[in-house]
Amino acid sequence: MLIWHEAILFPHPPPPHRVAKNHEIKREEIIEKDGLDIIRGGYIMKKLISLIIVICFTIILTECSNDSKRLYLSDAEQLVETVELTHPSFTLREVTARYMEAKDSFLLQAKAKMTYKEFVWSIKRYMAALNDGHSGVEVKRSSMIVDANWQTEGDKLFLLEGTERKEITAIGGVVVSDIFQVIDEYYPIENEAAKERNRTIWSHSKDLLLIANCTIDNNKITASVQNEGKTSEVILHIISADIYDFYHKDYEIKSKLIDNVFYIDYKSCTLGSQLSKTVENLEQALSDGIASVIIDVRDNPGGNSEANKVLLEAMGMSEPSYGVYLRYSPLLSKQWKIDETSGDKEYPCDVLSAKRNEDINLVILTNANTYSGATMLGVSVQDGGLGTIIGQVSSNSPNCYGDILYYTLPKSKIVITISCKRFLRPDTNASTVSLIPDIVTKYNEDALDVALEFLRKN
C-alpha cells in the first residue's frame, strides 16, 4: 500500500566527530628536525581530520536541507523511464492526456533547481496522473492538520458541528473550488468516491493548503462559512496530529456477537493470530446456530487478499477468481529474482468458481476508505453472489492496478512505489470503476445499524 506525503523524511546525519579533550602541547613533546617542528601524537593530523569531518557534516546538512536548492533532473528522467518500463498502463494503452501533461511538466520543472520538498511534491503530481492509488512516493505523512470536522459532497465542503451542516466557501482566503483543483492535481483519482475522499482528507493538510496559497497565521486559518444565506468567518487551529486518523484508525481484527449476528470488525486483511482467533470464534458461532454474519471493511486499507479467502472458507464459501494482467520489467525481474525483463502474462477471471453457503446470510460493510484487498473482498462477495454489500462506494476501483514494486531514486534516495499488475473484477458485466453497494447509505447513516435492520427483516 501507499503511502503518502507531507512532512519530509531526511537521512539521519552521522554522529558529530568527537575531538580529544586534551590538546595541550608540552614543550618536551616537540623536537627540532631540519628546521621543522614535528608534533608527536599526530596533533596536526587530528586537527585536519576534525576539520574535514566538520566540512563533510556541513555539506550533508546542506544537501538534506529543505531550503537548499539542487538539480534533480537525473532522478526525474530515471523515474519517468522506470515508470514507463514497469507500469501496466503503458502496455495496456491506458495512458491518459493527464499523464502526458504531468510528465512534460515534471521534466520541465526538474530542469530548474528546487528544494527536496519541492521535488517530492513535483513527484506526487506526476505519479498522481497515473490514477493509481497504489503507485506513488513514499514519504512521511502530514503531522500538521486543520482541527475541524468537514465532509466533501460533490463539489461542496460542509463543516459538521453536531447535527448541523454549514457550507464552507473559502479557506485561508482561497475559494474551496480552487483548493479542490490543487488536491485533484496531487492525488490519484480512481473514481468519484476517491475524488471526494481526497478532498475531504487533504483539505486538512497544512502543506497542501500552503501550496494552494491559503493564508495561515501562526497556525491559525480562517474559514468562510455560509449558513441560511449568511456568511461568517470561523478561526480554526492547525494542530500536530496524524492525518491517517481520518481514514485508518487501527489495523486490528476483532469479533463479537450482536444479538444473533456474528460481527467481524475487519480493519486489515492480515494473516496471523488475530485472524486465526476470529476464524475460531466464527466457526464456533456457526456451529451454535448463528446464521447471520457481518464483515465490516470500512476504513480497511487492504493487505493480503489471502486473508479474505480464509474468512470465506470458514463459512463454507469460495470466492470467484479475479483476472490479472502482469507486466514484466527490469524492476520486476530484479525484485522477484526472475529472468523475464519484458512482455506480459494474463490470467482470466472466473465468476463461476464462486460458491455460496445458502445457510448463511452474509453482509459486507464498505465506505470510501475501503481499499485494495478490502475492496476485493466486497467485489468477490458481490460478483460471486455470496452476500449483500451495504454502505458507501469504495475509493478503489474494482479494476485496479496493484502489487507494488519499490524503486529508490539514485540521487535523492526517495522511495517510489509502482504497480506491476492490473486486476480485473470477476463479473465482466459489472462496473469496472466503482464497487456500488447493494444498499447505499447516506452520509449521516451508520451502515452497521442499516445492516442489522436488514438482517432482522431477512
N, C-alpha and C positions, 0 to 999 in steps of 0.2 A: 504493500500500500504506500501511498504518497504522503507523501508528506509535504507540509507547506511552510511558508515563509513567516516571519517578518524580522525579528531581531537576529542579526547575523552571527554565526559562529566564527571565531578566529582560532588559528592554531595556537596551542599553548607555547609561550616563549620559553626558551631554555632557562634554567635557574641562573641567577646572577653569579658571575665569577667571584669566588672567594679569594681575596688577596690576603697574604700572610700579615698578621698584625704587627709584627716586629720588623721594621725596616731600618733600624738604626745601624749605621755603618761604623764599625770600630776601626781606629787607625791601624791596629795591628793586622787587620784583615786586608789591608791594601799594600801591595808591593809595587815597586817601580821596575819596569822592564822595557827597554828600548824606548824610553820616553813616554810610555803609556801606562796609565793606571788600570790595572786589571782587578776587578772586584770578585773576590771569592764568593761562592754560593750562588753565582748566576743572578745577582740582583738586577742588572740591566736587562737580562733576558726575561726575568719575571715581569718587570715593568712593561716590556714590549709586548709580551703575551697578554697582559691585562688590558693594554691599550687596544690591541687587535680585537679582543673579545668584546670590549665596550663598543667599538665601532661596528662589529658584526651584529651585536644585540640591537643597536640603534637602527641598523638597516632593516632587520627583521621587523621591528616595531613599525617602521615607516612603511614597509611593504604591506603589512597587515592592517594598517590604519584605515578606518572608514573614510578618512578625509584625504588620503593620498591618492592621486590620480595616476593610473597606469594604462598602458595599451593592452587590451585583451583580445586583439584581433585573431591571433593564432588559436586561442581557445574557442572563439566564436566559430571560426572556419572549421575546426575539427569537430565541434559539436554538431554543426549542420551536416557535415559529411557522415558522421556516425549515426545520427538520427535517420537520415535518408537511406542508409545501408541496412538499418535494423528494423524500423517501424513497419508494420504490415500495411499501413495506409498507402504506401507508395507503390507496392506491387499489386495491391487491390484497386488501384486507381481511385482512391477515395480522398485524395488531397484536394483541399478547398482553396478558393481565391483568398480567403482569410489567411491561410497558411503562407501562400506566396507573398502576400503583402508583409506579413510579420517577419518572414525570412529576410526579405530585402531590407526592411527597416532595421532588423537586428544586426545584419552585417554592416550596414551603413553607420550605425551608432558605434560599432566596435572599432571603427577606423579613427575615432577620437578617443583621447584619454578619458577615463572615468574612474570613479571610486569603486571599491569592491562591492559595496552595497548597490550602487547604480547598475553594476554589471549583473548582479543577481536579479534585480527587477527586470532588466533587459532580457535575461534568460527566461524569466517567468512569462513575460509577454509572448516571446517566441514559442515556447513549449505549449502554452495555453491554446495556441492556434491549431493544435492537433485535435482539440476537442476530446481529449483522452484523460480522464481523471487519474489514471494510473501512471502516466508519464509526466515528469516534472523535475523540479530542482529540490534537492534535499537540504534544507537549512532549518535552523531553529525557528519555531513559530513565534508569533507575536506575544509579547508579555505586557503590552500597554494597550488597553481597550477602553472604549466608552462604557461607563457604568449605566446602562439603560437596557430596558427590555422592549425591543421593537421587532416587527414582523413585516416582511415583504409580501404583498399580494399583487401580482401582476407588475405594473409599473409604479405602484404606490408603496409608501413605507408608513406603517402605523405604530405609534407609541402605545404600548399596552400598560395601563395602570389599573390593576384590579379588573373590573368588568368593563372599563372604559377603553375605547379605541379612538385615538386622535391622530389625524394625518400629519406627518412631518413633511414640510415642503422644502426645507433647506437645513443644511448642517454646516456650521462654520462659515456661513455666508455663501455657500455654494448650493445651488438647487439640487434636489435629490436626483433628478434625471441625469445631471452631469456626473454625479458621483457613481451612479449605476453604470454609466457608459465606461468609466475608468475600470470598475470592477469587471465588467464584461470583457475588457481587453486583457486582463491579467489572470483570469481564471477560466479553466475549461468548461464548456457548456455542452453537456451530452444531451440534455433535453430541457424543457421549460422548468421542470422541478429543480434542476441543477442551477439554472439561472436565478430563480427565486432564492434558493438556499445560499448561493454565493453572495447575493446582495444582502440578505439578512445578516449573515455572519461577518463578511469582510467590511461592511459599512461601520462596524465597531472598531476596526483596526486603526490605530493612530498613524501607522506608517502609510496605509492606503489613503487615509484622509489627507495627509500631507501631500501625497502625490496628486490628489485631486484639487490641490490648492486651497484646502479649507484652513481657516484661521483658528489656531489653537494658542491660547494664552495661559501659560503657567499650568498646563494640564487641565485646562477647562475649555469647553467648547459650547457654543450656543446653537440651539436647535429652534427653528421656527415651526410652531405647531398650530394647526388650524382645527378649530372645533366650533361647530354651529355657526359658521360664517365669520368667526373672529379669529385673528392671528395673534398669538402671543409668543414671547421668547422664553425659552427654558434653558437654564445653565446646567450643563451636565459635566460630571467629573470623569477624567481619564485615570484609570487605576491600573495597578500591576496585577494581572490575572491571566490565566491560561485560556486563550481563545477557543481551544478544543473543548472546553466545558460547554460550549454552545451546542455541541452535537455528539460528543463521545465522552460520557461521564465516567464510565467504568468498563471493564472488559471481562466481567465475571459471568459465569453460567450458574443460575440458581433455579430452584423449582419449589412449588408448593401447591397445595390443594386449595381451590377457591370454590366452596360448595362442592359440587360434583364434577368440577372441571380441573384437570391437571394442567397447571400453568408453568411454562418454562420461560424464564427471563434470560434470553439467549443474546448476550451482549458481545460475543466474539465467537467466530467459527474456529474453535481451537480444540485439538485433540489433547487429552490429558485427564488428570484426576477429577476435575470439576465436571467434565462431560461424562466420564465413567460413572460418577456418583449420580448424576442426573438421569442417565440411562437406567441405572439400577432402580432408582425411585419410580421412574416411568413404567418400567416393566412390572414392578410391584403393584402400582396403581391400576394398571390394566388387568392384572390377574385378580385384583379385588373388585373388578366390575366397572371401573371408570371407563366411560366410552367417549368422553369429550376432552380434546387436548388443544391448548393454545400455545403456539410458539411465537414469542414476541421478539422480532428482529428490528424493532425501532431503535435507532441510534447504534446499530451494529455495523462497524466498518468493514466486516468481512474477515478473511483469514484463509483457513484451509477448508475447501469445499467438501473434503472427505468427512469432516465432522457432520455435515448435513446428512450425508449418506448413512452414518451411524445412527442418527436420530430416527430417520425414516425406517430403517431396517428394524429398529427396536419396536416399531408399531406394525411390523409385517408389511411394509410398503417398499416399493422400488421406484427410484427416480427415472425420468426419461433421460436420454443422452443428449448433451449439448453437442453441436457441431463445433469443430475447431479448425482454424487456419493457422498454421505455424510457418513463420518465415525464418529461414536460415540466414545467418550473417556471421561475419568475423567475430563480432562481440559475443554472439550466442555460442559459437564454436569454442571460444576461449573459456567462457564461464561454465558451459555444460561439458567441456572436455570431449567434444566430438569432432569428427573430421569435416563434416559439411560446413561450408562457409557461404553458400549461396543456394538459391532455389527455395522450394516450399513443400509443404505436405498438408493434405486436407483430411479431416476425419468427419464423416457425415453425421448429422443429427438423427435421432431416432425417438420419436414420441411414443411409439408402440412398446418400448421397453418398460414403460411405467406400469406399476401395479398398485392398485388402491386396496386398502382394507375397508370393506364396506361396514364393518362393525365399529369403526372409529370415525367420529366427526372431528376433523382437523381444521383449525383456523390458524392462519399466519397473519401477524400484525406488522405493518410496514409504515414507514414515513420517509420524508425526503432524505434523512440521514442513513437510511438502509443502503448499504453499498457492497459492491464486489460479491464475495461469497454469500453474503446475506441476501442480496438481490437474487442470486442464483437459486437460493432455496425457495424464494417466493415464486420465481419463474417456473421452477420444476414442479412445484405443487399445483400451480395454475395450469400449466401446459399438460401435465400428466393427469389432471382431474382428480388429484389426491385430496383436495380440500378447498377452503374458501379463503380469499385474501381480503382483509379488512384494514383500512387505514388511508394513507396518502401515497401519492406516486413517489417512487424511488428516484433519486437524482442520478442513478447509474442506469444506463440503457441496457436492456436485455441482450442486444447485440453490442458487445463492448470489446475494447482492447484490454489486454491484461497479461499476466505472467511476466513480471518486470525483470529486466536486467539492469545492472548498475554500471555506470561509466563515470570515471573521475577525470575531470578536465586537467590536462598536463600542467598548466601554469598556475591556475588559481586553486586547484585541488577541490573545486566544487563538485559534489556528487550529483549525478543526474540519474533518474530512473526512466527506462524506455521499455515499452511493451514489446513483446515478440509474438504475441498471439492475437487473433480475433476470434471471440466466442460468438456462436450463433445459437439463438434460442431454439429449443426443440420443435415448437409449433411454428412452422414457416408461414402460417396464415395470421399469426398474432402480431401485434405491434413490435417492431424491432427497436423502437425509440424509447418506449416507456412501459414499465410494469404498472398497468392500471388495475387497482384493486377492484374486486367484485362488488364491494361496498365501500364507497369513498366517504370518509368522514370529513366534517368541517374543521376549520382551524381551532375552534373552541370546544371540540368534542374529544373525549378520551376514547381512543379506539378500543381499549380494553373493556370499558363499560359497554360499548356498542357490541363487542364480540360476545360478552357474557349474556346480553339480552338476546342476541341472535341464537346462541346455543340453547337458551331456555325455551325458545319458540321452535327449535328444530331438534 
